[in-house]
């Protein structure tokens, strides 16, 4: 199942040429993953507080296909491509209308918030994500 998160390009997102600064696509994708989790009833702040677990980006790859510009409405499509024991792998697409602007593959790892050591995903979290993913 694909989660779609709309985002408008603001002046602060652009460079001197009026196009979205390349690193801001990563911010857009981060916001979309956070809202994807929130939609599944998972608050990252609450996750840290209640379990001392958090997600960190472990690996990413991004391909830029076309530029986005000031005031355009973009849609970030987020899908899980793989569940690991202690990681989630995402494919994220940034689209303007039907045009693909950027394609990202992101691996996030589950770690202990105090030690930053890898921790397995709690079964309750896996079940919550998987049950709503397959609807």
N, CA, C and O atoms as CSV, one atom per row, in Angstrom:
chain,resi,resn,atom,element,x,y,z
A,1,UNK,N,N,0.837,-1.175,0.000
A,1,UNK,CA,C,0.000,0.000,0.000
A,1,UNK,C,C,0.883,1.240,0.000
A,1,UNK,O,O,1.881,1.297,0.718
A,2,UNK,N,N,0.523,2.215,-0.790
A,2,UNK,CA,C,1.309,3.434,-0.912
A,2,UNK,C,C,0.685,4.551,-0.085
A,2,UNK,O,O,-0.513,4.818,-0.178
A,3,UNK,N,N,1.508,5.191,0.714
A,3,UNK,CA,C,1.081,6.377,1.462
A,3,UNK,C,C,1.476,7.589,0.630
A,3,UNK,O,O,2.595,7.657,0.120
A,4,UNK,N,N,0.561,8.546,0.491
A,4,UNK,CA,C,0.833,9.747,-0.298
A,4,UNK,C,C,0.762,10.963,0.614
A,4,UNK,O,O,-0.234,11.180,1.304
A,5,UNK,N,N,1.829,11.751,0.609
A,5,UNK,CA,C,1.935,12.946,1.440
A,5,UNK,C,C,2.132,14.164,0.545
A,5,UNK,O,O,3.133,14.248,-0.166
A,6,UNK,N,N,1.191,15.110,0.567
A,6,UNK,CA,C,1.350,16.319,-0.258
A,6,UNK,C,C,2.234,17.344,0.438
A,6,UNK,O,O,2.200,17.482,1.661
A,7,UNK,N,N,3.014,18.050,-0.344
A,7,UNK,CA,C,3.853,19.116,0.202
A,7,UNK,C,C,3.997,20.208,-0.853
A,7,UNK,O,O,4.195,19.926,-2.034
A,8,UNK,N,N,3.897,21.425,-0.419
A,8,UNK,CA,C,4.038,22.592,-1.291
A,8,UNK,C,C,5.482,23.074,-1.213
A,8,UNK,O,O,6.087,23.052,-0.142
A,9,UNK,N,N,6.033,23.505,-2.338
A,9,UNK,CA,C,7.383,24.054,-2.362
A,9,UNK,C,C,7.324,25.528,-1.958
A,9,UNK,O,O,6.644,26.336,-2.592
A,10,UNK,N,N,8.042,25.853,-0.903
A,10,UNK,CA,C,8.116,27.230,-0.416
A,10,UNK,C,C,9.453,27.849,-0.821
A,10,UNK,O,O,10.390,27.158,-1.220
A,11,UNK,N,N,9.504,29.150,-0.707
A,11,UNK,CA,C,10.714,29.894,-1.068
A,11,UNK,C,C,11.942,29.330,-0.350
A,11,UNK,O,O,13.012,29.200,-0.946
A,12,UNK,N,N,11.781,28.998,0.925
A,12,UNK,CA,C,12.897,28.477,1.718
A,12,UNK,C,C,13.436,27.145,1.197
A,12,UNK,O,O,14.551,26.751,1.541
A,13,UNK,N,N,12.653,26.454,0.374
A,13,UNK,CA,C,13.055,25.156,-0.177
A,13,UNK,C,C,13.906,25.285,-1.433
A,13,UNK,O,O,14.496,24.309,-1.894
A,14,UNK,N,N,13.966,26.497,-1.987
A,14,UNK,CA,C,14.608,26.678,-3.289
A,14,UNK,C,C,16.001,27.277,-3.175
A,14,UNK,O,O,16.380,27.837,-2.147
A,15,UNK,N,N,16.743,27.143,-4.252
A,15,UNK,CA,C,18.076,27.737,-4.330
A,15,UNK,C,C,17.984,29.058,-5.085
A,15,UNK,O,O,16.886,29.529,-5.382
A,16,UNK,N,N,19.109,29.646,-5.390
A,16,UNK,CA,C,19.140,30.948,-6.072
A,16,UNK,C,C,18.503,30.887,-7.450
A,16,UNK,O,O,18.080,31.912,-7.983
A,17,UNK,N,N,18.432,29.705,-8.026
A,17,UNK,CA,C,17.834,29.549,-9.351
A,17,UNK,C,C,16.333,29.306,-9.306
A,17,UNK,O,O,15.697,29.168,-10.351
A,18,UNK,N,N,15.761,29.252,-8.109
A,18,UNK,CA,C,14.323,29.060,-7.983
A,18,UNK,C,C,13.862,27.620,-8.055
A,18,UNK,O,O,12.664,27.353,-8.150
A,19,UNK,N,N,14.805,26.685,-8.011
A,19,UNK,CA,C,14.436,25.264,-8.012
A,19,UNK,C,C,14.711,24.675,-6.628
A,19,UNK,O,O,15.515,25.208,-5.862
A,20,UNK,N,N,14.038,23.577,-6.323
A,20,UNK,CA,C,14.232,22.953,-5.015
A,20,UNK,C,C,15.686,22.524,-4.864
A,20,UNK,O,O,16.232,21.822,-5.715
A,21,UNK,N,N,16.298,22.953,-3.777
A,21,UNK,CA,C,17.668,22.565,-3.434
A,21,UNK,C,C,17.702,21.058,-3.233
A,21,UNK,O,O,16.819,20.507,-2.575
A,22,UNK,N,N,18.687,20.390,-3.778
A,22,UNK,CA,C,18.707,18.928,-3.835
A,22,UNK,C,C,18.521,18.256,-2.473
A,22,UNK,O,O,17.838,17.236,-2.392
A,23,UNK,N,N,19.101,18.792,-1.415
A,23,UNK,CA,C,19.007,18.168,-0.090
A,23,UNK,C,C,17.594,18.256,0.482
A,23,UNK,O,O,17.231,17.465,1.353
A,24,UNK,N,N,16.804,19.196,0.009
A,24,UNK,CA,C,15.447,19.341,0.541
A,24,UNK,C,C,14.534,18.193,0.133
A,24,UNK,O,O,13.519,17.958,0.789
A,25,UNK,N,N,14.865,17.483,-0.920
A,25,UNK,CA,C,14.085,16.293,-1.264
A,25,UNK,C,C,14.175,15.266,-0.125
A,25,UNK,O,O,13.212,14.550,0.153
A,26,UNK,N,N,15.336,15.205,0.525
A,26,UNK,CA,C,15.501,14.286,1.657
A,26,UNK,C,C,14.616,14.711,2.822
A,26,UNK,O,O,14.061,13.861,3.518
A,27,UNK,N,N,14.478,16.016,3.041
A,27,UNK,CA,C,13.576,16.514,4.090
A,27,UNK,C,C,12.133,16.156,3.758
A,27,UNK,O,O,11.374,15.730,4.629
A,28,UNK,N,N,11.762,16.332,2.501
A,28,UNK,CA,C,10.400,15.989,2.092
A,28,UNK,C,C,10.130,14.506,2.344
A,28,UNK,O,O,9.063,14.140,2.836
A,29,UNK,N,N,11.095,13.662,2.008
A,29,UNK,CA,C,10.935,12.226,2.196
A,29,UNK,C,C,10.859,11.863,3.680
A,29,UNK,O,O,10.084,10.991,4.073
A,30,UNK,N,N,11.666,12.533,4.496
A,30,UNK,CA,C,11.632,12.300,5.942
A,30,UNK,C,C,10.264,12.641,6.506
A,30,UNK,O,O,9.713,11.882,7.304
A,31,UNK,N,N,9.716,13.770,6.101
A,31,UNK,CA,C,8.381,14.163,6.566
A,31,UNK,C,C,7.336,13.132,6.143
A,31,UNK,O,O,6.440,12.793,6.916
A,32,UNK,N,N,7.456,12.644,4.927
A,32,UNK,CA,C,6.493,11.654,4.430
A,32,UNK,C,C,6.585,10.350,5.222
A,32,UNK,O,O,5.556,9.752,5.536
A,33,UNK,N,N,7.810,9.896,5.553
A,33,UNK,CA,C,7.950,8.674,6.352
A,33,UNK,C,C,7.379,8.877,7.752
A,33,UNK,O,O,6.748,7.976,8.304
A,34,UNK,N,N,7.599,10.058,8.327
A,34,UNK,CA,C,7.056,10.360,9.657
A,34,UNK,C,C,5.533,10.334,9.627
A,34,UNK,O,O,4.908,9.785,10.533
A,35,UNK,N,N,4.932,10.919,8.602
A,35,UNK,CA,C,3.470,10.929,8.494
A,35,UNK,C,C,2.930,9.541,8.170
A,35,UNK,O,O,1.825,9.193,8.586
A,36,UNK,N,N,3.695,8.754,7.437
A,36,UNK,CA,C,3.327,7.363,7.176
A,36,UNK,C,C,3.232,6.606,8.500
A,36,UNK,O,O,2.259,5.891,8.739
A,37,UNK,N,N,4.238,6.763,9.358
A,37,UNK,CA,C,4.209,6.117,10.671
A,37,UNK,C,C,3.054,6.628,11.518
A,37,UNK,O,O,2.344,5.847,12.152
A,38,UNK,N,N,2.872,7.946,11.525
A,38,UNK,CA,C,1.788,8.550,12.308
A,38,UNK,C,C,0.435,7.985,11.854
A,38,UNK,O,O,-0.448,7.742,12.677
A,39,UNK,N,N,0.282,7.781,10.557
A,39,UNK,CA,C,-0.946,7.210,10.024
A,39,UNK,C,C,-1.186,5.786,10.489
A,39,UNK,O,O,-2.314,5.297,10.438
A,40,UNK,N,N,-0.150,5.127,10.937
A,40,UNK,CA,C,-0.260,3.772,11.457
A,40,UNK,C,C,-0.356,3.775,12.980
A,40,UNK,O,O,-0.282,2.729,13.625
A,41,UNK,N,N,-0.524,4.975,13.542
A,41,UNK,CA,C,-0.674,5.101,14.990
A,41,UNK,C,C,0.625,5.094,15.752
A,41,UNK,O,O,0.637,4.825,16.953
A,42,UNK,N,N,1.735,5.388,15.070
A,42,UNK,CA,C,3.046,5.372,15.725
A,42,UNK,C,C,3.614,6.785,15.751
A,42,UNK,O,O,3.900,7.372,14.707
A,43,UNK,N,N,3.773,7.319,16.953
A,43,UNK,CA,C,4.443,8.601,17.145
A,43,UNK,C,C,5.907,8.304,17.453
A,43,UNK,O,O,6.204,7.531,18.364
A,44,UNK,N,N,6.820,8.910,16.705
A,44,UNK,CA,C,8.234,8.645,16.957
A,44,UNK,C,C,8.657,9.140,18.338
A,44,UNK,O,O,9.476,8.507,19.003
A,45,UNK,N,N,8.098,10.272,18.767
A,45,UNK,CA,C,8.425,10.787,20.103
A,45,UNK,C,C,7.950,9.806,21.180
A,45,UNK,O,O,8.666,9.540,22.145
A,46,UNK,N,N,6.753,9.280,21.008
A,46,UNK,CA,C,6.205,8.316,21.974
A,46,UNK,C,C,6.993,7.011,21.938
A,46,UNK,O,O,7.201,6.383,22.976
A,47,UNK,N,N,7.428,6.603,20.758
A,47,UNK,CA,C,8.221,5.383,20.628
A,47,UNK,C,C,9.497,5.489,21.462
A,47,UNK,O,O,9.865,4.547,22.165
A,48,UNK,N,N,10.164,6.627,21.383
A,48,UNK,CA,C,11.393,6.835,22.162
A,48,UNK,C,C,11.078,6.829,23.655
A,48,UNK,O,O,11.770,6.184,24.442
A,49,UNK,N,N,10.039,7.546,24.030
A,49,UNK,CA,C,9.687,7.650,25.447
A,49,UNK,C,C,9.284,6.303,26.042
A,49,UNK,O,O,9.719,5.950,27.138
A,50,UNK,N,N,8.460,5.557,25.323
A,50,UNK,CA,C,7.919,4.315,25.887
A,50,UNK,C,C,8.842,3.107,25.738
A,50,UNK,O,O,8.822,2.209,26.579
A,51,UNK,N,N,9.656,3.075,24.671
A,51,UNK,CA,C,10.472,1.874,24.423
A,51,UNK,C,C,11.976,2.147,24.363
A,51,UNK,O,O,12.780,1.215,24.334
A,52,UNK,N,N,12.350,3.425,24.344
A,52,UNK,CA,C,13.752,3.840,24.173
A,52,UNK,C,C,14.292,3.401,22.806
A,52,UNK,O,O,15.498,3.219,22.638
A,53,UNK,N,N,13.390,3.234,21.834
A,53,UNK,CA,C,13.786,2.878,20.474
A,53,UNK,C,C,13.520,4.044,19.543
A,53,UNK,O,O,12.589,4.822,19.750
A,54,UNK,N,N,14.350,4.157,18.512
A,54,UNK,CA,C,14.146,5.181,17.499
A,54,UNK,C,C,14.694,4.673,16.173
A,54,UNK,O,O,15.431,3.688,16.114
A,55,UNK,N,N,14.315,5.370,15.121
A,55,UNK,CA,C,14.781,5.029,13.780
A,55,UNK,C,C,15.843,6.018,13.336
A,55,UNK,O,O,15.742,7.218,13.591
A,56,UNK,N,N,16.866,5.493,12.667
A,56,UNK,CA,C,17.885,6.347,12.059
A,56,UNK,C,C,18.089,5.898,10.611
A,56,UNK,O,O,17.941,4.719,10.289
A,57,UNK,N,N,18.424,6.835,9.760
A,57,UNK,CA,C,18.720,6.490,8.371
A,57,UNK,C,C,20.087,5.816,8.345
A,57,UNK,O,O,21.084,6.376,8.799
A,58,UNK,N,N,20.107,4.608,7.806
A,58,UNK,CA,C,21.348,3.844,7.734
A,58,UNK,C,C,21.963,3.887,6.339
A,58,UNK,O,O,23.176,3.761,6.173
A,59,UNK,N,N,21.100,4.067,5.344
A,59,UNK,CA,C,21.576,4.026,3.962
A,59,UNK,C,C,20.532,4.682,3.074
A,59,UNK,O,O,19.330,4.556,3.308
A,60,UNK,N,N,21.008,5.387,2.047
A,60,UNK,CA,C,20.054,5.949,1.095
A,60,UNK,C,C,20.701,6.142,-0.252
A,60,UNK,O,O,21.915,6.284,-0.396
A,61,UNK,N,N,19.808,6.138,-1.241
A,61,UNK,CA,C,20.212,6.417,-2.611
A,61,UNK,C,C,19.097,7.253,-3.209
A,61,UNK,O,O,17.919,6.981,-2.977
A,62,UNK,N,N,19.460,8.263,-3.975
A,62,UNK,CA,C,18.441,9.110,-4.580
A,62,UNK,C,C,18.830,9.416,-6.019
A,62,UNK,O,O,19.997,9.657,-6.328
A,63,UNK,N,N,17.845,9.402,-6.875
A,63,UNK,CA,C,18.034,9.766,-8.280
A,63,UNK,C,C,17.144,10.970,-8.559
A,63,UNK,O,O,15.947,10.954,-8.272
A,64,UNK,N,N,17.737,11.996,-9.113
A,64,UNK,CA,C,16.985,13.196,-9.465
A,64,UNK,C,C,16.644,13.122,-10.951
A,64,UNK,O,O,17.522,12.936,-11.794
A,65,UNK,N,N,15.365,13.271,-11.255
A,65,UNK,CA,C,14.902,13.123,-12.633
A,65,UNK,C,C,14.523,14.453,-13.278
A,65,UNK,O,O,14.779,14.668,-14.463
A,66,UNK,N,N,13.910,15.351,-12.492
A,66,UNK,CA,C,13.457,16.645,-13.013
A,66,UNK,C,C,13.326,17.607,-11.836
A,66,UNK,O,O,13.089,17.169,-10.710
A,67,UNK,N,N,13.475,18.904,-12.076
A,67,UNK,CA,C,13.422,19.863,-10.968
A,67,UNK,C,C,11.998,20.243,-10.569
A,67,UNK,O,O,11.087,20.271,-11.395
A,68,UNK,N,N,11.835,20.533,-9.285
A,68,UNK,CA,C,10.604,21.133,-8.779
A,68,UNK,C,C,10.902,22.603,-8.528
A,68,UNK,O,O,12.040,22.980,-8.249
A,69,UNK,N,N,9.863,23.430,-8.631
A,69,UNK,CA,C,10.044,24.877,-8.500
A,69,UNK,C,C,9.094,25.460,-7.474
A,69,UNK,O,O,8.149,24.815,-7.019
A,70,UNK,N,N,9.376,26.689,-7.133
A,70,UNK,CA,C,8.607,27.437,-6.149
A,70,UNK,C,C,7.110,27.328,-6.391
A,70,UNK,O,O,6.636,27.463,-7.519
A,71,UNK,N,N,6.371,27.081,-5.309
A,71,UNK,CA,C,4.913,27.059,-5.251
A,71,UNK,C,C,4.266,25.832,-5.891
A,71,UNK,O,O,3.039,25.738,-5.922
A,72,UNK,N,N,5.050,24.902,-6.394
A,72,UNK,CA,C,4.455,23.692,-6.968
A,72,UNK,C,C,4.002,22.755,-5.858
A,72,UNK,O,O,4.602,22.708,-4.784
A,73,UNK,N,N,2.942,22.014,-6.130
A,73,UNK,CA,C,2.456,21.006,-5.202
A,73,UNK,C,C,3.049,19.657,-5.602
A,73,UNK,O,O,2.881,19.194,-6.731
A,74,UNK,N,N,3.740,19.046,-4.657
A,74,UNK,CA,C,4.366,17.746,-4.875
A,74,UNK,C,C,3.646,16.697,-4.032
A,74,UNK,O,O,2.989,17.019,-3.043
A,75,UNK,N,N,3.780,15.456,-4.436
A,75,UNK,CA,C,3.246,14.349,-3.664
A,75,UNK,C,C,4.363,13.337,-3.457
A,75,UNK,O,O,4.995,12.880,-4.409
A,76,UNK,N,N,4.592,12.998,-2.194
A,76,UNK,CA,C,5.627,12.024,-1.853
A,76,UNK,C,C,4.934,10.681,-1.630
A,76,UNK,O,O,4.115,10.541,-0.722
A,77,UNK,N,N,5.265,9.705,-2.458
A,77,UNK,CA,C,4.697,8.360,-2.361
A,77,UNK,C,C,5.689,7.487,-1.591
A,77,UNK,O,O,6.868,7.410,-1.938
A,78,UNK,N,N,5.196,6.837,-0.549
A,78,UNK,CA,C,6.050,6.035,0.327
A,78,UNK,C,C,5.535,4.607,0.381
A,78,UNK,O,O,4.349,4.370,0.612
A,79,UNK,N,N,6.440,3.655,0.166
A,79,UNK,CA,C,6.105,2.233,0.258
A,79,UNK,C,C,7.234,1.503,0.967
A,79,UNK,O,O,8.403,1.865,0.831
A,80,UNK,N,N,6.879,0.480,1.718
A,80,UNK,CA,C,7.904,-0.403,2.294
A,80,UNK,C,C,8.262,-1.434,1.240
A,80,UNK,O,O,7.389,-2.074,0.653
A,81,UNK,N,N,9.557,-1.586,1.009
A,81,UNK,CA,C,9.996,-2.603,0.053
A,81,UNK,C,C,10.547,-3.841,0.755
A,81,UNK,O,O,10.669,-4.902,0.143
A,82,UNK,N,N,10.885,-3.704,2.057
A,82,UNK,CA,C,11.475,-4.839,2.782
A,82,UNK,C,C,11.369,-4.600,4.279
A,82,UNK,O,O,11.608,-3.494,4.765
A,83,UNK,N,N,11.007,-5.651,5.002
A,83,UNK,CA,C,11.041,-5.658,6.465
A,83,UNK,C,C,12.240,-6.470,6.894
A,83,UNK,O,O,12.335,-7.652,6.561
A,84,UNK,N,N,13.144,-5.875,7.614
A,84,UNK,CA,C,14.249,-6.623,8.195
A,84,UNK,C,C,13.974,-6.854,9.674
A,84,UNK,O,O,12.978,-6.368,10.211
A,85,UNK,N,N,14.844,-7.585,10.321
A,85,UNK,CA,C,14.693,-7.842,11.757
A,85,UNK,C,C,14.806,-6.546,12.547
A,85,UNK,O,O,14.114,-6.355,13.547
A,86,UNK,N,N,15.689,-5.655,12.088
A,86,UNK,CA,C,15.918,-4.392,12.788
A,86,UNK,C,C,15.902,-3.205,11.825
A,86,UNK,O,O,16.449,-2.146,12.133
A,87,UNK,N,N,15.280,-3.381,10.668
A,87,UNK,CA,C,15.272,-2.289,9.690
A,87,UNK,C,C,14.018,-2.326,8.822
A,87,UNK,O,O,13.343,-3.348,8.694
A,88,UNK,N,N,13.742,-1.182,8.243
A,88,UNK,CA,C,12.686,-1.041,7.245
A,88,UNK,C,C,13.320,-0.406,6.024
A,88,UNK,O,O,14.108,0.533,6.142
A,89,UNK,N,N,12.978,-0.915,4.857
A,89,UNK,CA,C,13.483,-0.359,3.615
A,89,UNK,C,C,12.303,0.280,2.885
A,89,UNK,O,O,11.240,-0.324,2.746
A,90,UNK,N,N,12.510,1.498,2.428
A,90,UNK,CA,C,11.454,2.250,1.766
A,90,UNK,C,C,11.839,2.591,0.338
A,90,UNK,O,O,13.016,2.756,0.017
A,91,UNK,N,N,10.834,2.693,-0.506
A,91,UNK,CA,C,10.968,3.311,-1.820
A,91,UNK,C,C,10.085,4.545,-1.749
A,91,UNK,O,O,8.910,4.461,-1.391
A,92,UNK,N,N,10.663,5.693,-2.093
A,92,UNK,CA,C,9.899,6.932,-2.065
A,92,UNK,C,C,10.050,7.649,-3.397
A,92,UNK,O,O,11.141,7.786,-3.949
A,93,UNK,N,N,8.901,8.099,-3.883
A,93,UNK,CA,C,8.857,8.807,-5.164
A,93,UNK,C,C,8.302,10.204,-4.928
A,93,UNK,O,O,7.299,10.377,-4.236
A,94,UNK,N,N,8.958,11.190,-5.506
A,94,UNK,CA,C,8.470,12.569,-5.465
A,94,UNK,C,C,7.880,12.864,-6.833
A,94,UNK,O,O,8.569,12.807,-7.852
A,95,UNK,N,N,6.588,13.180,-6.836
A,95,UNK,CA,C,5.894,13.439,-8.100
A,95,UNK,C,C,5.263,14.820,-8.118
A,95,UNK,O,O,4.820,15.341,-7.094
A,96,UNK,N,N,5.237,15.387,-9.292
A,96,UNK,CA,C,4.455,16.591,-9.582
A,96,UNK,C,C,3.459,16.146,-10.639
A,96,UNK,O,O,3.834,15.798,-11.759
A,97,UNK,N,N,2.187,16.162,-10.270
A,97,UNK,CA,C,1.160,15.536,-11.094
A,97,UNK,C,C,1.590,14.078,-11.295
A,97,UNK,O,O,1.721,13.348,-10.313
A,98,UNK,N,N,1.806,13.649,-12.498
A,98,UNK,CA,C,2.233,12.266,-12.737
A,98,UNK,C,C,3.722,12.160,-13.075
A,98,UNK,O,O,4.223,11.068,-13.342
A,99,UNK,N,N,4.421,13.281,-13.062
A,99,UNK,CA,C,5.839,13.290,-13.442
A,99,UNK,C,C,6.731,12.949,-12.248
A,99,UNK,O,O,6.635,13.575,-11.192
A,100,UNK,N,N,7.598,11.950,-12.428
A,100,UNK,CA,C,8.557,11.560,-11.401
A,100,UNK,C,C,9.697,12.562,-11.362
A,100,UNK,O,O,10.397,12.757,-12.356
A,101,UNK,N,N,9.883,13.199,-10.208
A,101,UNK,CA,C,10.960,14.178,-10.047
A,101,UNK,C,C,12.178,13.587,-9.347
A,101,UNK,O,O,13.316,13.924,-9.675
A,102,UNK,N,N,11.930,12.700,-8.375
A,102,UNK,CA,C,13.032,12.084,-7.628
A,102,UNK,C,C,12.588,10.716,-7.134
A,102,UNK,O,O,11.417,10.496,-6.827
A,103,UNK,N,N,13.544,9.809,-7.065
A,103,UNK,CA,C,13.294,8.450,-6.601
A,103,UNK,C,C,14.330,8.126,-5.532
A,103,UNK,O,O,15.535,8.194,-5.778
A,104,UNK,N,N,13.852,7.776,-4.355
A,104,UNK,CA,C,14.766,7.458,-3.261
A,104,UNK,C,C,14.535,6.068,-2.720
A,104,UNK,O,O,13.399,5.602,-2.632
A,105,UNK,N,N,15.625,5.406,-2.355
A,105,UNK,CA,C,15.547,4.159,-1.611
A,105,UNK,C,C,16.260,4.426,-0.291
A,105,UNK,O,O,17.416,4.847,-0.261
A,106,UNK,N,N,15.543,4.172,0.795
A,106,UNK,CA,C,16.030,4.533,2.115
A,106,UNK,C,C,15.912,3.333,3.039
A,106,UNK,O,O,14.866,2.687,3.100
A,107,UNK,N,N,16.987,3.039,3.757
A,107,UNK,CA,C,16.980,1.992,4.770
A,107,UNK,C,C,17.076,2.680,6.119
A,107,UNK,O,O,18.023,3.424,6.378
A,108,UNK,N,N,16.088,2.432,6.985
A,108,UNK,CA,C,16.154,2.975,8.336
A,108,UNK,C,C,16.346,1.822,9.304
A,108,UNK,O,O,15.742,0.758,9.164
A,109,UNK,N,N,17.197,2.057,10.284
A,109,UNK,CA,C,17.472,1.046,11.286
A,109,UNK,C,C,16.832,1.418,12.603
A,109,UNK,O,O,16.680,2.597,12.923
A,110,UNK,N,N,16.462,0.412,13.360
A,110,UNK,CA,C,15.912,0.589,14.694
A,110,UNK,C,C,17.078,0.483,15.680
A,110,UNK,O,O,17.816,-0.502,15.689
A,111,UNK,N,N,17.225,1.521,16.510
A,111,UNK,CA,C,18.330,1.538,17.468
A,111,UNK,C,C,17.831,1.943,18.853
A,111,UNK,O,O,16.775,2.559,18.995
A,112,UNK,N,N,18.613,1.583,19.865
A,112,UNK,CA,C,18.355,2.042,21.218
A,112,UNK,C,C,18.712,3.522,21.283
A,112,UNK,O,O,19.799,3.917,20.862
A,113,UNK,N,N,17.815,4.330,21.802
A,113,UNK,CA,C,18.011,5.782,21.840
A,113,UNK,C,C,19.174,6.198,22.725
A,113,UNK,O,O,19.748,7.267,22.517
A,114,UNK,N,N,19.533,5.384,23.705
A,114,UNK,CA,C,20.623,5.740,24.620
A,114,UNK,C,C,21.987,5.302,24.113
A,114,UNK,O,O,22.973,6.024,24.261
A,115,UNK,N,N,22.044,4.117,23.515
A,115,UNK,CA,C,23.337,3.570,23.094
A,115,UNK,C,C,23.571,3.671,21.594
A,115,UNK,O,O,24.704,3.545,21.129
A,116,UNK,N,N,22.499,3.899,20.835
A,116,UNK,CA,C,22.518,3.900,19.366
A,116,UNK,C,C,22.924,2.552,18.774
A,116,UNK,O,O,23.355,2.470,17.624
A,117,UNK,N,N,22.782,1.505,19.571
A,117,UNK,CA,C,23.049,0.149,19.083
A,117,UNK,C,C,21.785,-0.419,18.432
A,117,UNK,O,O,20.664,-0.138,18.857
A,118,UNK,N,N,21.995,-1.213,17.404
A,118,UNK,CA,C,20.895,-1.823,16.663
A,118,UNK,C,C,20.046,-2.678,17.599
A,118,UNK,O,O,20.566,-3.433,18.420
A,119,UNK,N,N,18.722,-2.541,17.456
A,119,UNK,CA,C,17.759,-3.308,18.242
A,119,UNK,C,C,16.718,-3.887,17.296
A,119,UNK,O,O,16.367,-3.246,16.305
A,120,UNK,N,N,16.222,-5.070,17.574
A,120,UNK,CA,C,15.166,-5.622,16.720
A,120,UNK,C,C,13.888,-4.782,16.833
A,120,UNK,O,O,13.605,-4.194,17.877
A,121,UNK,N,N,13.140,-4.740,15.754
A,121,UNK,CA,C,11.845,-4.072,15.778
A,121,UNK,C,C,10.927,-4.833,16.733
A,121,UNK,O,O,10.851,-6.060,16.658
A,122,UNK,N,N,10.236,-4.140,17.618
A,122,UNK,CA,C,9.293,-4.837,18.498
A,122,UNK,C,C,8.191,-5.506,17.677
A,122,UNK,O,O,7.701,-4.935,16.702
A,123,UNK,N,N,7.807,-6.712,18.074
A,123,UNK,CA,C,6.787,-7.457,17.334
A,123,UNK,C,C,5.481,-6.677,17.240
A,123,UNK,O,O,4.793,-6.737,16.221
A,124,UNK,N,N,5.139,-5.948,18.293
A,124,UNK,CA,C,3.891,-5.171,18.273
A,124,UNK,C,C,3.937,-4.098,17.187
A,124,UNK,O,O,2.924,-3.821,16.545
A,125,UNK,N,N,5.101,-3.498,16.980
A,125,UNK,CA,C,5.260,-2.484,15.937
A,125,UNK,C,C,5.192,-3.136,14.553
A,125,UNK,O,O,4.548,-2.608,13.647
A,126,UNK,N,N,5.847,-4.266,14.395
A,126,UNK,CA,C,5.817,-4.985,13.121
A,126,UNK,C,C,4.378,-5.358,12.769
A,126,UNK,O,O,3.950,-5.180,11.629
A,127,UNK,N,N,3.645,-5.868,13.733
A,127,UNK,CA,C,2.253,-6.262,13.488
A,127,UNK,C,C,1.397,-5.063,13.105
A,127,UNK,O,O,0.565,-5.153,12.202
A,128,UNK,N,N,1.599,-3.944,13.786
A,128,UNK,CA,C,0.824,-2.731,13.477
A,128,UNK,C,C,1.100,-2.259,12.061
A,128,UNK,O,O,0.173,-1.924,11.323
A,129,UNK,N,N,2.366,-2.233,11.679
A,129,UNK,CA,C,2.731,-1.778,10.341
A,129,UNK,C,C,2.231,-2.753,9.280
A,129,UNK,O,O,1.658,-2.335,8.274
A,130,UNK,N,N,2.440,-4.030,9.495
A,130,UNK,CA,C,2.039,-5.028,8.500
A,130,UNK,C,C,0.529,-5.129,8.371
A,130,UNK,O,O,0.022,-5.297,7.261
A,131,UNK,N,N,-0.194,-5.034,9.459
A,131,UNK,CA,C,-1.653,-5.174,9.357
A,131,UNK,C,C,-2.268,-4.033,8.591
A,131,UNK,O,O,-3.223,-4.247,7.845
A,132,UNK,N,N,-1.761,-2.832,8.745
A,132,UNK,CA,C,-2.326,-1.710,8.025
A,132,UNK,C,C,-1.739,-1.598,6.620
A,132,UNK,O,O,-2.343,-0.974,5.748
A,133,UNK,N,N,-0.573,-2.193,6.392
A,133,UNK,CA,C,0.035,-2.161,5.071
A,133,UNK,C,C,-0.763,-3.031,4.104
A,133,UNK,O,O,-0.871,-2.706,2.922
A,134,UNK,N,N,-1.317,-4.125,4.595
A,134,UNK,CA,C,-1.981,-5.075,3.724
A,134,UNK,C,C,-3.469,-4.814,3.551
A,134,UNK,O,O,-4.158,-5.628,2.936
A,135,UNK,N,N,-3.986,-3.709,4.071
A,135,UNK,CA,C,-5.400,-3.382,3.911
A,135,UNK,C,C,-5.709,-3.005,2.491
A,135,UNK,O,O,-6.856,-2.697,2.169
